[in-house]
Amino acid sequence: MLALDLARGEDLLVSGSADCSTKLWRLSTGQLLKTLADQSHWVLSVILSPAVAHRVDRFCGRHLLLTMTRDDIQLWSWADPEPPLLEHMGQPDLYIPLKSVTEAIQSFFFTPGLHFDGSRISFIRQMPMFDTQTIGDADIVILSAETGKVVHNVHVMQKIRKLLAIGSRYAVVLLPYLDSKYKNLAVVDLLKREVVGGATVPHSRASTPDRKSVV
């Protein structure tokens, strides 16, 4: 299992795993309600958003589930969390391919760390760089959950391990940990398009699937 999220008010839990599946569970009983199998790769991020928690007009009154693999972001919606309706969840309502089939496979990659603020979907896209360098070539990409189209893109000349948080003005990102003198927790001003602050925090080993911070 690589990712978890829950919606207590809807009594739901969602899990994403390395078997390329996403599963919806009844939180109070542990009952498996729905398996979305055969996704393109490991499911690295999952997000549940109840109908009352989002502001996407297209899905007004519907609960949302977002998933992310290295290849795509998908969004499903449904009007009621009861098992009979979940059984009819088929194709996603919104499919966002992260790589074009016309591009070289190694041209860029997507760092685990999917965020949804109720109306916008955010993630990190970056180019591969030498492991010994701290300088990087990354973008904080913000999409409309209504259309799946890019509404904001911020370029950051840093290697980014994970997008930890994002708001209307600032984003917090985790950079590679080198030593106690190097600030690897960075605050990015989305309007100025630059790093405006940061701190040094310890970091887990590179073998951790999503390179999570220990803070």
Contacts in CASP RR format, 6 or more apart in sequence:
PFRMAT RR
TARGET T0000
AUTHOR 0000-0000-0000
METHOD contacts of the structure
MODEL  1
MLALDLARGEDLLVSGSADCSTKLWRLSTGQLLKTLADQSHWVLSVILSP
AVAHRVDRFCGRHLLLTMTRDDIQLWSWADPEPPLLEHMGQPDLYIPLKS
VTEAIQSFFFTPGLHFDGSRISFIRQMPMFDTQTIGDADIVILSAETGKV
VHNVHVMQKIRKLLAIGSRYAVVLLPYLDSKYKNLAVVDLLKREVVGGAT
VPHSRASTPDRKSVV
1 15 0 8 1.000
1 16 0 8 1.000
1 17 0 8 1.000
1 18 0 8 1.000
2 16 0 8 1.000
2 17 0 8 1.000
2 18 0 8 1.000
2 42 0 8 1.000
2 43 0 8 1.000
2 44 0 8 1.000
2 209 0 8 1.000
2 210 0 8 1.000
3 15 0 8 1.000
3 16 0 8 1.000
3 17 0 8 1.000
3 43 0 8 1.000
3 44 0 8 1.000
3 45 0 8 1.000
3 46 0 8 1.000
3 210 0 8 1.000
4 13 0 8 1.000
4 14 0 8 1.000
4 15 0 8 1.000
4 16 0 8 1.000
4 46 0 8 1.000
5 13 0 8 1.000
5 14 0 8 1.000
5 46 0 8 1.000
5 47 0 8 1.000
5 48 0 8 1.000
6 12 0 8 1.000
6 13 0 8 1.000
6 14 0 8 1.000
6 27 0 8 1.000
6 48 0 8 1.000
7 13 0 8 1.000
7 27 0 8 1.000
7 48 0 8 1.000
7 49 0 8 1.000
7 50 0 8 1.000
7 63 0 8 1.000
8 27 0 8 1.000
9 50 0 8 1.000
10 48 0 8 1.000
10 50 0 8 1.000
10 63 0 8 1.000
10 81 0 8 1.000
11 26 0 8 1.000
11 27 0 8 1.000
11 28 0 8 1.000
11 81 0 8 1.000
12 24 0 8 1.000
12 25 0 8 1.000
12 26 0 8 1.000
12 27 0 8 1.000
12 33 0 8 1.000
12 48 0 8 1.000
12 63 0 8 1.000
12 81 0 8 1.000
13 24 0 8 1.000
13 25 0 8 1.000
13 26 0 8 1.000
13 27 0 8 1.000
13 30 0 8 1.000
13 48 0 8 1.000
14 22 0 8 1.000
14 23 0 8 1.000
14 24 0 8 1.000
14 25 0 8 1.000
14 46 0 8 1.000
14 47 0 8 1.000
14 48 0 8 1.000
14 65 0 8 1.000
15 22 0 8 1.000
15 23 0 8 1.000
15 25 0 8 1.000
15 46 0 8 1.000
16 22 0 8 1.000
16 23 0 8 1.000
16 43 0 8 1.000
16 46 0 8 1.000
16 67 0 8 1.000
17 23 0 8 1.000
17 42 0 8 1.000
17 43 0 8 1.000
18 42 0 8 1.000
18 43 0 8 1.000
18 209 0 8 1.000
20 37 0 8 1.000
20 38 0 8 1.000
20 39 0 8 1.000
20 40 0 8 1.000
20 41 0 8 1.000
20 42 0 8 1.000
20 43 0 8 1.000
20 69 0 8 1.000
21 35 0 8 1.000
21 36 0 8 1.000
21 37 0 8 1.000
21 38 0 8 1.000
21 39 0 8 1.000
21 43 0 8 1.000
22 35 0 8 1.000
22 36 0 8 1.000
22 39 0 8 1.000
22 43 0 8 1.000
22 46 0 8 1.000
22 65 0 8 1.000
22 67 0 8 1.000
23 32 0 8 1.000
23 34 0 8 1.000
23 35 0 8 1.000
23 36 0 8 1.000
24 32 0 8 1.000
24 33 0 8 1.000
24 34 0 8 1.000
24 35 0 8 1.000
24 36 0 8 1.000
24 65 0 8 1.000
24 86 0 8 1.000
25 31 0 8 1.000
25 32 0 8 1.000
25 33 0 8 1.000
26 33 0 8 1.000
31 83 0 8 1.000
33 81 0 8 1.000
33 83 0 8 1.000
33 86 0 8 1.000
34 83 0 8 1.000
34 86 0 8 1.000
34 87 0 8 1.000
34 89 0 8 1.000
36 67 0 8 1.000
36 76 0 8 1.000
36 89 0 8 1.000
39 67 0 8 1.000
39 69 0 8 1.000
39 74 0 8 1.000
40 69 0 8 1.000
40 70 0 8 1.000
40 71 0 8 1.000
40 72 0 8 1.000
41 69 0 8 1.000
41 70 0 8 1.000
41 71 0 8 1.000
42 69 0 8 1.000
42 70 0 8 1.000
42 209 0 8 1.000
43 67 0 8 1.000
43 68 0 8 1.000
43 69 0 8 1.000
44 68 0 8 1.000
44 69 0 8 1.000
44 70 0 8 1.000
44 112 0 8 1.000
44 113 0 8 1.000
44 114 0 8 1.000
44 209 0 8 1.000
44 210 0 8 1.000
45 66 0 8 1.000
45 67 0 8 1.000
45 68 0 8 1.000
45 112 0 8 1.000
45 113 0 8 1.000
45 114 0 8 1.000
46 65 0 8 1.000
46 66 0 8 1.000
46 67 0 8 1.000
46 68 0 8 1.000
47 64 0 8 1.000
47 65 0 8 1.000
47 66 0 8 1.000
47 67 0 8 1.000
47 114 0 8 1.000
47 115 0 8 1.000
47 116 0 8 1.000
48 63 0 8 1.000
48 64 0 8 1.000
48 65 0 8 1.000
49 63 0 8 1.000
49 64 0 8 1.000
49 65 0 8 1.000
49 66 0 8 1.000
49 116 0 8 1.000
49 118 0 8 1.000
50 63 0 8 1.000
51 59 0 8 1.000
51 60 0 8 1.000
51 61 0 8 1.000
51 62 0 8 1.000
51 63 0 8 1.000
51 64 0 8 1.000
51 79 0 8 1.000
53 118 0 8 1.000
54 64 0 8 1.000
54 116 0 8 1.000
54 118 0 8 1.000
54 119 0 8 1.000
54 145 0 8 1.000
55 118 0 8 1.000
55 119 0 8 1.000
56 64 0 8 1.000
56 118 0 8 1.000
56 119 0 8 1.000
56 145 0 8 1.000
56 146 0 8 1.000
57 146 0 8 1.000
58 145 0 8 1.000
58 146 0 8 1.000
59 77 0 8 1.000
59 93 0 8 1.000
59 145 0 8 1.000
61 79 0 8 1.000
62 77 0 8 1.000
62 78 0 8 1.000
62 79 0 8 1.000
63 77 0 8 1.000
63 78 0 8 1.000
63 79 0 8 1.000
63 81 0 8 1.000
64 75 0 8 1.000
64 76 0 8 1.000
64 77 0 8 1.000
64 116 0 8 1.000
64 145 0 8 1.000
65 75 0 8 1.000
65 76 0 8 1.000
65 77 0 8 1.000
66 73 0 8 1.000
66 74 0 8 1.000
66 75 0 8 1.000
66 114 0 8 1.000
66 116 0 8 1.000
66 121 0 8 1.000
67 73 0 8 1.000
67 74 0 8 1.000
68 110 0 8 1.000
68 112 0 8 1.000
68 113 0 8 1.000
68 114 0 8 1.000
68 123 0 8 1.000
70 98 0 8 1.000
70 109 0 8 1.000
70 110 0 8 1.000
71 97 0 8 1.000
71 98 0 8 1.000
71 99 0 8 1.000
72 95 0 8 1.000
72 96 0 8 1.000
72 97 0 8 1.000
72 98 0 8 1.000
73 94 0 8 1.000
73 95 0 8 1.000
73 96 0 8 1.000
73 98 0 8 1.000
73 114 0 8 1.000
73 121 0 8 1.000
73 123 0 8 1.000
73 143 0 8 1.000
74 92 0 8 1.000
74 94 0 8 1.000
74 95 0 8 1.000
74 96 0 8 1.000
75 92 0 8 1.000
75 93 0 8 1.000
75 94 0 8 1.000
75 95 0 8 1.000
75 96 0 8 1.000
75 121 0 8 1.000
75 145 0 8 1.000
76 89 0 8 1.000
76 90 0 8 1.000
76 92 0 8 1.000
76 93 0 8 1.000
77 93 0 8 1.000
78 85 0 8 1.000
78 86 0 8 1.000
78 89 0 8 1.000
79 85 0 8 1.000
94 145 0 8 1.000
94 148 0 8 1.000
96 121 0 8 1.000
96 143 0 8 1.000
96 148 0 8 1.000
98 110 0 8 1.000
98 125 0 8 1.000
99 105 0 8 1.000
99 107 0 8 1.000
99 108 0 8 1.000
106 128 0 8 1.000
107 127 0 8 1.000
108 125 0 8 1.000
108 126 0 8 1.000
108 127 0 8 1.000
108 128 0 8 1.000
109 125 0 8 1.000
109 126 0 8 1.000
109 128 0 8 1.000
110 123 0 8 1.000
110 124 0 8 1.000
110 125 0 8 1.000
110 126 0 8 1.000
111 123 0 8 1.000
111 124 0 8 1.000
111 125 0 8 1.000
111 126 0 8 1.000
111 138 0 8 1.000
111 160 0 8 1.000
111 161 0 8 1.000
111 162 0 8 1.000
111 163 0 8 1.000
112 162 0 8 1.000
112 209 0 8 1.000
112 210 0 8 1.000
112 211 0 8 1.000
113 123 0 8 1.000
113 124 0 8 1.000
113 162 0 8 1.000
113 163 0 8 1.000
113 210 0 8 1.000
114 121 0 8 1.000
114 122 0 8 1.000
114 123 0 8 1.000
114 163 0 8 1.000
115 121 0 8 1.000
115 122 0 8 1.000
115 123 0 8 1.000
115 163 0 8 1.000
115 165 0 8 1.000
115 166 0 8 1.000
116 122 0 8 1.000
116 145 0 8 1.000
117 166 0 8 1.000
117 167 0 8 1.000
118 145 0 8 1.000
119 144 0 8 1.000
119 145 0 8 1.000
119 146 0 8 1.000
120 142 0 8 1.000
120 143 0 8 1.000
120 144 0 8 1.000
120 145 0 8 1.000
120 151 0 8 1.000
120 152 0 8 1.000
121 142 0 8 1.000
121 143 0 8 1.000
121 144 0 8 1.000
121 145 0 8 1.000
121 148 0 8 1.000
122 140 0 8 1.000
122 141 0 8 1.000
122 142 0 8 1.000
122 143 0 8 1.000
122 163 0 8 1.000
122 166 0 8 1.000
122 171 0 8 1.000
123 140 0 8 1.000
123 141 0 8 1.000
123 163 0 8 1.000
124 138 0 8 1.000
124 139 0 8 1.000
124 140 0 8 1.000
124 141 0 8 1.000
124 160 0 8 1.000
124 162 0 8 1.000
124 163 0 8 1.000
124 173 0 8 1.000
125 138 0 8 1.000
125 139 0 8 1.000
125 141 0 8 1.000
126 136 0 8 1.000
126 137 0 8 1.000
126 138 0 8 1.000
126 139 0 8 1.000
126 159 0 8 1.000
126 160 0 8 1.000
127 136 0 8 1.000
127 137 0 8 1.000
127 138 0 8 1.000
129 135 0 8 1.000
129 136 0 8 1.000
129 137 0 8 1.000
129 159 0 8 1.000
133 159 0 8 1.000
134 158 0 8 1.000
134 159 0 8 1.000
134 175 0 8 1.000
134 176 0 8 1.000
134 178 0 8 1.000
134 182 0 8 1.000
135 157 0 8 1.000
135 158 0 8 1.000
135 159 0 8 1.000
136 156 0 8 1.000
136 157 0 8 1.000
136 158 0 8 1.000
136 159 0 8 1.000
137 155 0 8 1.000
137 157 0 8 1.000
138 155 0 8 1.000
138 156 0 8 1.000
138 157 0 8 1.000
138 158 0 8 1.000
138 159 0 8 1.000
138 160 0 8 1.000
139 153 0 8 1.000
139 154 0 8 1.000
139 155 0 8 1.000
139 156 0 8 1.000
140 152 0 8 1.000
140 153 0 8 1.000
140 154 0 8 1.000
140 156 0 8 1.000
140 163 0 8 1.000
140 166 0 8 1.000
140 171 0 8 1.000
140 173 0 8 1.000
140 188 0 8 1.000
140 190 0 8 1.000
141 150 0 8 1.000
141 152 0 8 1.000
141 153 0 8 1.000
142 150 0 8 1.000
142 151 0 8 1.000
142 152 0 8 1.000
142 153 0 8 1.000
142 154 0 8 1.000
142 166 0 8 1.000
143 149 0 8 1.000
143 150 0 8 1.000
143 151 0 8 1.000
144 151 0 8 1.000
152 190 0 8 1.000
154 171 0 8 1.000
154 188 0 8 1.000
154 190 0 8 1.000
154 193 0 8 1.000
155 193 0 8 1.000
156 173 0 8 1.000
156 188 0 8 1.000
156 193 0 8 1.000
156 195 0 8 1.000
158 173 0 8 1.000
158 175 0 8 1.000
158 186 0 8 1.000
158 195 0 8 1.000
159 175 0 8 1.000
159 176 0 8 1.000
160 173 0 8 1.000
160 174 0 8 1.000
160 175 0 8 1.000
161 173 0 8 1.000
161 174 0 8 1.000
161 175 0 8 1.000
161 176 0 8 1.000
161 203 0 8 1.000
161 211 0 8 1.000
162 173 0 8 1.000
162 174 0 8 1.000
162 210 0 8 1.000
162 211 0 8 1.000
162 212 0 8 1.000
162 213 0 8 1.000
163 171 0 8 1.000
163 172 0 8 1.000
163 173 0 8 1.000
164 172 0 8 1.000
164 173 0 8 1.000
164 174 0 8 1.000
164 185 0 8 1.000
164 213 0 8 1.000
165 171 0 8 1.000
165 172 0 8 1.000
166 172 0 8 1.000
166 190 0 8 1.000
167 190 0 8 1.000
168 190 0 8 1.000
169 189 0 8 1.000
169 190 0 8 1.000
169 191 0 8 1.000
170 187 0 8 1.000
170 188 0 8 1.000
170 189 0 8 1.000
170 190 0 8 1.000
170 196 0 8 1.000
171 187 0 8 1.000
171 188 0 8 1.000
171 190 0 8 1.000
172 185 0 8 1.000
172 186 0 8 1.000
172 187 0 8 1.000
172 188 0 8 1.000
173 185 0 8 1.000
173 186 0 8 1.000
173 188 0 8 1.000
174 184 0 8 1.000
174 185 0 8 1.000
174 186 0 8 1.000
174 201 0 8 1.000
174 203 0 8 1.000
174 211 0 8 1.000
174 213 0 8 1.000
175 182 0 8 1.000
175 183 0 8 1.000
175 184 0 8 1.000
175 185 0 8 1.000
175 186 0 8 1.000
176 184 0 8 1.000
176 203 0 8 1.000
177 184 0 8 1.000
177 201 0 8 1.000
177 202 0 8 1.000
177 203 0 8 1.000
178 184 0 8 1.000
180 200 0 8 1.000
181 200 0 8 1.000
182 200 0 8 1.000
183 197 0 8 1.000
183 198 0 8 1.000
183 199 0 8 1.000
183 200 0 8 1.000
184 200 0 8 1.000
184 201 0 8 1.000
184 203 0 8 1.000
185 198 0 8 1.000
185 199 0 8 1.000
185 200 0 8 1.000
185 201 0 8 1.000
185 213 0 8 1.000
185 215 0 8 1.000
186 195 0 8 1.000
186 197 0 8 1.000
186 198 0 8 1.000
187 195 0 8 1.000
187 196 0 8 1.000
187 197 0 8 1.000
187 198 0 8 1.000
188 194 0 8 1.000
188 195 0 8 1.000
188 196 0 8 1.000
189 195 0 8 1.000
189 196 0 8 1.000
201 213 0 8 1.000
201 214 0 8 1.000
201 215 0 8 1.000
202 213 0 8 1.000
202 214 0 8 1.000
202 215 0 8 1.000
203 211 0 8 1.000
203 213 0 8 1.000
203 214 0 8 1.000
204 211 0 8 1.000
204 212 0 8 1.000
204 213 0 8 1.000
204 214 0 8 1.000
END
